[in-house]
Amino acid sequence: MQTLVIFDIPDDRIRNKIGVACKDYGLERIQYSAFLGEINHNRRDELRQRLRRTLGQKAGNIQIYPLCEKDVRLKIEIINHKGDAK
């Protein structure tokens, strides 16, 4: 199942570790603090535990959303590269 992980963490070191953990589980960075990828229930639970340990008692918010393939196919992307917007 596709999994979306988004986070808002003020501490640069912790935020970077969260990103590394997401990549370690095969997720792809889709925005600065957002990762998406295919991961099964057991691996998602392992990732959740790792992210919880990594955040510890530091300030931050991590959200993990399992997404069905149908919903992922319905995504809408709006992208403007610098200088493209008129």
Secondary structure, DSSP 8 states (H G I E B T S, - for coil): -EEEEEEE-S-HHHHHHHHHHHHHTT-EEEETTEEEEE--HHHHHHHHHHHHHHHTTSS-EEEEEEE-HHHHHT-------TTT--
